[in-house]
Amino acid sequence: MTQCRHGGLGERHLNAEVTEPERQDAETRAALRTPRSAAVAGIVFSVLLICSLVLLRLSAPGNPAVPGGWLSDPARRRAVAIALNLVPFAGIAFLWFIGVIRDRIGAREDRFFATVFLGSGLLFVGMLFVAAAVAGGLIAGASGAHVGAAGASTLALGRHVTSLLLNVYAMRMAAVFSLSLVTIARRTKIVSGWLVPAGLVIALILAVAVGFTDWVELLFPAWILALSVDILVATRRSQPAGAP
């Protein structure tokens, strides 16, 4: 029985020696892969949202009260349709970005700021989707028939609702998201130092001055783009030489 017991211990020890390096290697690969995926998701979100907002601002009139004569232009309708179709993919990438950022923070995550960070991000995506759905439905209905007086008033009302959802509510949630992420990044030091004051300034601009010009909305995806590139660069610097 003693020999059998020693044999069992030796077998378990041998299995531990075999599996421990493999487990450590798997954990290392996962730790290296998560920040890179966060950076890629943030870059995808930023590029898609910037393209969508630029197409919308160049194709549709900035004033919601302007009549819908621009809908008779096929090029403008096509540009608006492309912009609205980019929004769901931007939202999916943003949700992925939120998840992997929280995973990067790990055990250092503060519950209060994590709740605000997650809640504001989800509300931002939800309002972005609702605004795109309202705009898409109105354009589809208005472009299929002649826009009369009643149709023009309905289109103007829909444009006002879309503008409020995007410029007032979604951008305010983006400001809260930026402010909470800046606070978390300052405490955990997961990004470069210059991104913290830049994010604070952008959050204040989005909360106060977003109604003055439509192009202010581009500051939020631009900051997420800079943040994602910074994470990607930091990941490449910390990756061991020869690692896949």
C-alpha positions in Angstrom: 0.0 0.0 0.0 2.9 2.3 0.7 4.3 1.7 -2.8 0.9 2.4 -4.3 0.5 5.5 -2.3 3.9 6.8 -3.4 3.0 6.0 -6.9 -0.2 8.0 -6.8 1.6 11.0 -5.3 4.3 10.8 -8.0 1.7 10.6 -10.7 -0.2 13.6 -9.4 3.1 15.5 -9.1 4.0 14.6 -12.6 0.6 15.8 -13.9 1.1 19.1 -11.9 4.5 19.6 -13.6 3.0 19.0 -17.0 -0.1 21.2 -16.7 1.3 24.1 -14.7 3.3 25.6 -17.6 0.4 25.1 -19.9 -1.9 26.9 -17.6 0.5 29.8 -17.1 1.0 30.1 -20.9 -2.8 30.1 -21.4 -3.2 32.9 -18.8 -0.5 34.9 -20.4 -2.0 34.6 -23.9 -5.4 35.7 -22.5 -4.0 38.6 -20.6 -2.2 39.8 -23.8 -5.2 39.2 -26.0 -7.8 41.1 -24.0 -6.3 44.7 -24.1 -5.6 44.3 -27.8 -9.2 43.3 -28.5 -10.3 46.3 -26.5 -8.2 48.5 -28.6 -9.5 47.0 -31.9 -13.1 47.3 -30.7 -12.6 50.9 -29.7 -11.0 51.8 -33.1 -13.8 50.1 -35.0 -16.4 52.0 -33.0 -14.7 55.3 -33.5 -14.2 54.9 -37.2 -17.8 53.7 -37.8 -19.4 56.4 -35.7 -17.2 59.2 -37.1 -18.1 58.1 -40.7 -21.8 57.9 -39.7 -22.0 61.3 -38.2 -20.0 63.0 -41.0 -22.3 61.4 -43.6 -25.4 62.5 -41.7 -24.1 66.1 -41.3 -23.1 66.4 -44.9 -26.2 64.8 -46.4 -29.1 66.1 -44.2 -29.7 69.7 -43.3 -28.6 70.7 -39.8 -31.8 72.5 -38.9 -34.6 70.0 -38.3 -37.2 72.6 -39.4 -35.9 72.6 -43.0 -38.4 71.0 -45.4 -37.6 67.5 -46.7 -36.8 68.5 -50.2 -33.3 67.0 -49.8 -35.0 63.6 -49.8 -35.5 63.9 -53.5 -31.8 63.7 -54.1 -30.8 60.0 -54.5 -27.2 60.6 -53.5 -28.2 62.2 -50.2 -30.7 59.4 -49.4 -28.0 56.8 -50.2 -25.5 58.5 -47.9 -28.0 58.8 -45.1 -28.9 55.1 -45.5 -25.3 54.1 -45.3 -24.8 56.3 -42.2 -27.8 54.7 -40.4 -26.6 51.2 -41.3 -23.3 51.8 -39.7 -24.8 52.7 -36.4 -25.7 49.1 -35.3 -22.1 47.9 -36.0 -20.7 50.9 -34.1 -22.9 50.1 -31.1 -21.8 46.4 -31.1 -18.2 47.4 -31.2 -18.8 49.9 -28.3 -20.4 47.2 -26.2 -17.4 45.0 -26.8 -15.1 47.9 -25.9 -16.9 48.3 -22.6 -16.6 44.7 -21.7 -12.9 44.4 -22.4 -12.1 47.7 -20.6 -13.8 46.3 -17.5 -11.8 43.1 -17.9 -8.6 45.1 -18.2 -9.4 47.0 -14.9 -10.0 43.6 -13.2 -10.0 43.5 -9.4 -9.2 47.2 -9.2 -12.6 48.1 -10.4 -14.6 50.5 -8.1 -18.2 49.4 -7.8 -19.6 53.0 -7.8 -17.8 54.2 -10.9 -18.1 50.8 -12.6 -21.9 51.1 -12.3 -21.9 54.6 -13.7 -19.5 53.6 -16.4 -21.5 50.6 -17.5 -24.9 52.3 -17.2 -24.0 55.4 -19.1 -22.4 53.3 -21.9 -25.5 51.1 -22.2 -27.8 54.2 -22.3 -25.6 55.8 -24.9 -25.9 52.8 -27.2 -29.6 52.5 -26.6 -30.3 56.1 -27.4 -28.0 55.9 -30.4 -30.0 53.0 -31.7 -33.4 54.7 -31.1 -32.3 57.8 -32.9 -31.1 55.8 -35.9 -34.3 53.8 -35.9 -36.5 56.9 -35.8 -34.5 58.6 -38.5 -34.6 55.5 -40.7 -38.3 55.0 -40.4 -39.1 58.7 -41.2 -36.8 58.7 -44.2 -38.2 55.4 -45.5 -41.8 56.7 -45.1 -41.1 60.2 -46.5 -39.1 59.1 -49.6 -41.7 56.6 -50.7 -44.4 59.3 -51.4 -44.8 63.0 -52.0 -44.1 65.0 -48.9 -47.2 67.2 -48.4 -47.9 69.7 -45.6 -48.8 66.9 -43.1 -45.9 64.8 -44.2 -43.5 67.8 -43.9 -44.7 68.5 -40.3 -44.3 64.8 -39.4 -40.8 64.8 -40.9 -39.9 67.9 -39.0 -41.2 66.4 -35.7 -39.2 63.2 -36.3 -36.1 65.3 -37.1 -36.6 67.2 -33.8 -37.0 63.9 -31.8 -33.9 62.4 -33.5 -31.9 65.6 -32.8 -32.9 65.6 -29.2 -32.1 61.9 -28.7 -28.6 62.3 -30.3 -27.5 65.8 -29.3 -29.1 66.1 -25.9 -29.5 62.7 -24.3 -27.0 60.4 -26.1 -24.2 63.0 -25.9 -24.9 63.7 -22.2 -24.6 60.0 -21.6 -21.3 60.1 -23.6 -20.1 62.9 -21.3 -21.0 60.8 -18.2 -19.3 57.8 -19.7 -16.1 59.8 -20.5 -16.1 61.3 -17.0 -16.4 57.9 -15.2 -13.8 56.3 -17.5 -11.4 59.2 -16.8 -11.9 58.7 -13.1 -11.3 55.0 -13.3 -8.2 55.5 -15.6 -6.8 58.1 -13.2 -7.0 55.7 -10.3 -5.9 52.5 -12.1 -3.4 54.1 -14.5 -4.5 51.9 -17.4 -3.9 54.7 -20.0 -1.4 57.5 -20.6 -1.6 60.5 -18.4 -2.5 63.0 -21.1 -5.7 61.2 -22.0 -7.1 61.9 -18.5 -7.3 65.7 -18.8 -8.3 65.4 -22.5 -11.2 63.1 -21.5 -12.2 65.5 -18.7 -12.3 68.5 -21.1 -14.3 66.5 -23.7 -16.8 65.4 -21.1 -17.4 69.0 -20.0 -17.8 70.1 -23.7 -20.2 67.3 -24.4 -22.2 68.2 -21.3 -22.4 71.9 -21.8 -21.6 73.0 -25.4 -23.0 70.1 -27.5 -25.9 72.3 -28.7 -23.8 75.0 -30.2 -22.5 73.1 -33.1 -23.2 69.6 -34.5 -19.5 68.8 -35.0 -18.8 68.7 -31.3 -20.2 65.2 -31.4 -17.1 64.0 -33.1 -15.0 64.7 -30.0 -16.3 61.6 -28.2 -15.4 59.0 -30.9 -12.1 60.8 -31.5 -11.2 60.5 -27.8 -12.2 56.8 -27.8 -10.0 56.4 -30.9 -7.0 58.0 -29.1 -7.7 55.9 -26.0 -7.8 52.7 -28.1 -4.6 53.5 -29.9 -2.9 54.2 -26.6 -4.0 50.8 -25.2 -2.8 49.0 -28.4 0.6 50.7 -28.2 1.0 49.9 -24.5 0.1 46.3 -25.2 2.7 45.9 -27.9 5.4 47.4 -25.7 4.5 45.1 -22.8 4.3 42.0 -25.0 7.3 39.7 -24.5 9.7 39.2 -27.4 8.8 36.2 -29.5 5.3 36.0 -28.1 2.5 35.3 -30.7 
